[in-house]
Amino acid sequence: MKFCSKCDNLLFPKNGKLYCKSCGSFYDLQGLEKKEYIISKTIEHDEEEEMPIIMEENDKINVISSDERKAFEEYFNSDQDIAVS
């Protein structure tokens, strides 16, 4: 970690430089320091690991059967003329 030489606050990486959020100063990074300030997170998974599918109650209500879907598509995709009075 590096601190601002003007106000002693913590410096954060921004646009390839270190930035002080308090006073707005920028500082150059030298050589290997750039690697120290790369923010990354690695998530490792095992091939045998299983992940459950979580559905909310709202999602379960909206599920329709294949027969209902077919009937719905046939009704709305038909070329029937509907008389409007």
C-alpha positions as CSV (number, residue, x, y, z in Angstrom):
1,M,0.0,0.0,0.0
2,K,1.1,3.5,-0.7
3,F,0.0,6.8,0.9
4,C,-0.2,10.3,-0.5
5,S,2.8,12.4,0.2
6,K,0.6,15.6,0.5
7,C,-2.3,14.4,2.8
8,D,-1.2,10.9,4.0
9,N,-4.4,9.2,2.7
10,L,-4.5,5.8,0.9
11,L,-3.8,5.8,-2.8
12,F,-5.9,3.8,-5.3
13,P,-5.1,2.6,-8.8
14,K,-6.9,4.6,-11.5
15,N,-6.0,4.8,-15.2
16,G,-2.6,3.2,-14.8
17,K,-1.6,5.6,-12.0
18,L,-2.1,5.9,-8.2
19,Y,-4.8,8.4,-7.2
20,C,-5.6,10.1,-3.9
21,K,-9.4,10.5,-3.5
22,S,-8.9,13.2,-0.8
23,C,-6.7,15.7,-2.6
24,G,-6.9,14.5,-6.2
25,S,-3.2,13.9,-6.7
26,F,-1.9,11.4,-9.2
27,Y,1.4,9.4,-8.8
28,D,3.2,7.3,-11.4
29,L,3.7,3.6,-10.9
30,Q,7.2,2.2,-11.5
31,G,7.9,-1.2,-13.1
32,L,6.9,-4.1,-10.8
33,E,4.5,-1.9,-8.7
34,K,1.9,-2.1,-11.5
35,K,1.5,-5.9,-10.9
36,E,0.9,-5.2,-7.1
37,Y,-2.0,-2.9,-7.9
38,I,-4.0,-5.2,-10.2
39,I,-7.3,-6.0,-8.6
40,S,-8.3,-9.6,-9.4
41,K,-10.3,-12.4,-7.9
42,T,-9.8,-16.0,-8.9
43,I,-12.6,-18.6,-8.3
44,E,-11.6,-22.2,-8.6
45,H,-14.2,-24.9,-9.1
46,D,-13.9,-28.6,-8.9
47,E,-15.3,-30.5,-12.0
48,E,-17.4,-32.7,-9.6
49,E,-18.9,-29.7,-7.8
50,E,-22.6,-29.4,-8.3
51,M,-24.5,-26.2,-8.2
52,P,-28.2,-26.3,-7.3
53,I,-30.7,-24.3,-9.5
54,I,-32.5,-21.9,-7.3
55,M,-36.0,-20.7,-8.4
56,E,-38.0,-18.1,-6.6
57,E,-41.7,-18.7,-6.0
58,N,-42.6,-16.1,-8.7
59,D,-40.6,-18.1,-11.3
60,K,-42.4,-21.3,-10.5
61,I,-45.9,-19.8,-11.0
62,N,-45.1,-18.6,-14.6
63,V,-44.0,-22.1,-15.8
64,I,-46.4,-23.6,-18.3
65,S,-46.6,-27.1,-19.7
66,S,-45.6,-27.9,-23.3
67,D,-49.3,-28.7,-24.1
68,E,-50.4,-25.3,-22.8
69,R,-47.6,-23.5,-24.8
70,K,-48.6,-25.4,-28.0
71,A,-52.3,-24.5,-27.6
72,F,-51.4,-20.8,-26.9
73,E,-49.1,-20.6,-30.0
74,E,-51.7,-22.3,-32.2
75,Y,-54.4,-19.9,-31.0
76,F,-52.4,-16.7,-31.5
77,N,-50.6,-17.8,-34.6
78,S,-53.7,-18.9,-36.5
79,D,-54.9,-16.9,-39.6
80,Q,-58.4,-16.8,-38.4
81,D,-60.4,-13.6,-38.9
82,I,-61.9,-12.4,-35.7
83,A,-65.1,-10.5,-36.0
84,V,-65.2,-7.3,-33.9
85,S,-68.6,-5.8,-33.1
